[in-house]
Amino acid sequence: MDYNNYGNFVTIRRGKIKKFDNKSLQKKQKVTNASHQQGAASVSYSDAKHAQANQASFDFIPTEKTKATNRKKKHVKFPISAKLVGIISAIVILSLGSITFLVSYFVSADTRVNAEDNNFTINTRTANDCETRFNSLISLCGTFFDMLESAGANPDLQNETSVNFFERNAHIAAVYFEGKEKSFINTSYFLLHEMDTASFEDYIDSNRSYIEGASNGIVKADNASPFFQSPCIALFVPVASHTKNDVAVILFSSEDLMENFSNSSVNASFLVNDEGNVLVHSDVETMMNAENLKSHHIVEEMFTSQNSNMQLSYFDEENVEYYGAFRKLRSVNCGVITEVKSAIILEAVRATTRRNVYLTVAILCLCIILIRFFAKAISTPLRKLTAVADEIKQGNFNTELFDELTEKRNDEIGVLIESTKDERQILNTISALTNKGVAKAIVRKEIDFVPHLKDITIFFSDIRGFTAISDGFNNRFGKESAAEIIGFLNDYMSRMVNCITISGGNVDKFEGDAIMACWGVLRDDSLAFETMSDDNPEKARLQKLHALHVKQDAVNAIRGTIAMRYALMKYNKDAEIFTKEHLGEPLAKYKPHIRVGCGLNSGRATVGFMGSSAKMEFTSIGDAVNLASRTESSNKPCGTDILITEDTYNLLKNDYIKNPANNYTLPADCQKDEIVVEMIPVTFEVKGKGKQHFYAVVNMPYFNIEEFFRQGDKNFVVDPDCIRAVGPQGPKSMAEVRLLLGIPTPDFSGVNLDKEESKVKAN
């Protein structure tokens, strides 16, 4: 690892910033001058771009000017075509809509008046006909009574009188005279309607109260249909003769009356008595059941009104509007009601209104088509540009919407399209030279430019023997070695960075052949709960949530690191094939077989933008970072490729690592992320923490290589020659790891990890 460009580490202790140099870390400074120059040039170029990106990032700090700009940009969502359509639509709707409304209003008003008049006329006619029929029945009954009086006590003469009466009045079923205590039956009627003649006497007996009322001058009409199971009405009326008053019960058919109540398909009429019971109704079932409609709005109004007739509008329980009219029949204490739905009488008006609305819509659509055709050349590209701008604001620099910006124009819109494409190229360059996650966070305004303390997991990696590798390139290619080295490093690092990105990590920096990455730096996870009192239940909740996030970051870091083992094996296989393909060529290209060391540590670090206004860098510093670097450098003496610190081990041991502390049992939801480690049998000193151990990562036995890498490449296929790197077919012990990767087994009796600490120990 080239530490020349790494700068001084900064550690925070007791609230003070303390620097220490890295002169002791110059182990790998034998790289050739050409390699140094190329690396320095690369880093210098990266720093320059990074400085520009960070300088630009400060322009995104929310200010009043920025907020005003953001408010302006929101208006882009309303394209020119929409504004034109809105204006013309408003004119069309206002003009034609006003005409339609006024026509509908006045025609509806006239139609309502005509409907009410017609309904009232029908009601009056029907009521007059009913009253005429009822009066005729009462008159006939009086005549019949007088004829019977004339017949005297002669039964034959009475019978003959009865037969003649019923022959002339076939619609009358029976007549009962209370004074004579005798019923006269129209036998033909009873036979025709399949009625039992004896039932009439039963009916008389069951309605003695009505007879008594009639003797006091109260006329009563009753629907006898339910009793006789045939449509008929009974009238209880007083009958006056020249000798005395009597009471008559007249049972007659209601079928003739029904003709007057079903003569209209629009208006509906019905007859009710003084109790609200239906006597005649166009609905036969309602009439046969003698339903009580006393609670009906217009029936109730008729009973309470002092007027003998009236018309009104009302709503039923289903909120349907009706126009109704009633007329009381004083002679028989009944009332005729006629009603019609307003929706029916206004249907013609509404049909006309609908046609006018359809016409308005048709004209409006025609206007919209013409406007859009006119404005399409402007609004379409502007709408696409707006969509692209929104995607860029969300951090989607390479959105597929750019593919839609294909128009070649020579006007201002063409300039905007080209400028937007240039902006994508600039943003991609900045994100590549800095950090894609950080660049997106800056664009989304999700990042806080004030550094914060965060609990994160830090990763360092380094190529073993990079000095010798660099010398090999220099010896073979001479002046061309710099380009060859950078090409080899780019191939290697792109594979490693892919693993970091997929697992949710963020690359902090590249230093020569080394990579620094962190997990959790962009997580918005405040430590403010630590200042809460212990009896605050919110503290426990936030503390638990924070611990879960930190633990998941560590698991993701190990997952990404162990994926690098597979990626490295695949690189070495591809490098071997590449080298064989160029054998025999002058200055034959090649890629070296490499081994790497990776170190991980979890702890608290200061995270944020650091540097000057001319050069800023989003990075992490602190003791936890220093220990992660020391962990990486300890891989060589420990004979390992991946080491984690005791802090990371303690963070994960209860849930993800089988050990005596958890009785070698993991929680069900953590088993899929099981981590197998081996403790390095050598301790080392950590300031403030005493003696500690490193732990070598052996495997994640349930790691699915294909599932992991397909998150970045849908067409990824596992290489069968590299499948033993990790997962179910991966190593079971550190001995197998060393055998797999060609790492010599160290003699731990001679390993002094405290000596290694001198590389990062502060002066």
Salt bridges, closest charged atoms under 4 A:
ASP2 OD2 - HIS36 ND1 3.98
ASP47 OD1 - LYS615 NZ 3.73
ASP129 OD2 - ARG133 NE 2.96
GLU149 OE2 - LYS180 NZ 2.68
GLU178 OE1 - ARG208 NH1 2.77
ASP205 OD1 - ARG208 NH2 3.74
ASP274 OD1 - LYS220 NZ 2.58
GLU275 OE2 - LYS220 NZ 3.00
GLU321 OE2 - ARG112 NH1 3.44
GLU339 OE1 - HIS296 NE2 3.59
GLU347 OE2 - ARG354 NH2 2.77
GLU407 OE1 - ARG409 NH1 3.38
ASP411 OD2 - ARG409 NH2 2.64
GLU446 OE1 - ARG444 NH1 3.88
ASP448 OD2 - HIS452 NE2 2.65
ASP455 OD2 - HIS546 NE2 2.61
ASP455 OD1 - ARG604 NE 2.84
ASP462 OD2 - LYS28 NZ 2.23
ASP462 OD2 - ARG464 NH1 3.71
GLU484 OE2 - LYS589 NZ 2.81
ASP491 OD1 - ARG495 NE 3.01
ASP491 OD2 - LYS591 NZ 2.58
ASP508 OD1 - LYS509 NZ 2.49
ASP525 OD2 - ARG523 NH1 2.58
ASP525 OD2 - HIS546 ND1 2.91
ASP525 OD2 - HIS549 ND1 3.29
GLU530 OE2 - ARG604 NH2 2.67
ASP534 OD1 - LYS539 NZ 2.69
GLU538 OE2 - ARG541 NH2 2.63
ASP553 OD2 - ARG523 NH2 2.40
ASP574 OD2 - ARG495 NH1 3.12
ASP574 OD1 - LYS570 NZ 2.94
GLU576 OE2 - LYS580 NZ 3.37
GLU617 OE1 - LYS509 NZ 3.93
ASP623 OD1 - ARG13 NH2 3.31
GLU632 OE2 - ARG464 NH2 3.56
ASP641 OD2 - ARG565 NE 2.88
ASP647 OD2 - LYS689 NZ 2.49
ASP655 OD2 - LYS551 NZ 2.64
ASP673 OD1 - ARG559 NH2 2.73
ASP673 OD2 - LYS672 NZ 3.09
GLU674 OE1 - LYS658 NZ 3.95
GLU685 OE1 - LYS691 NZ 3.81
GLU706 OE2 - ARG710 NH2 3.69
ASP719 OD2 - LYS573 NZ 2.80
ASP721 OD2 - LYS573 NZ 2.72
ASP754 OD1 - ARG630 NH2 3.52
ASP754 OD2 - LYS691 NZ 3.55
GLU756 OE1 - LYS759 NZ 3.11
GLU757 OE2 - ARG630 NH1 2.86
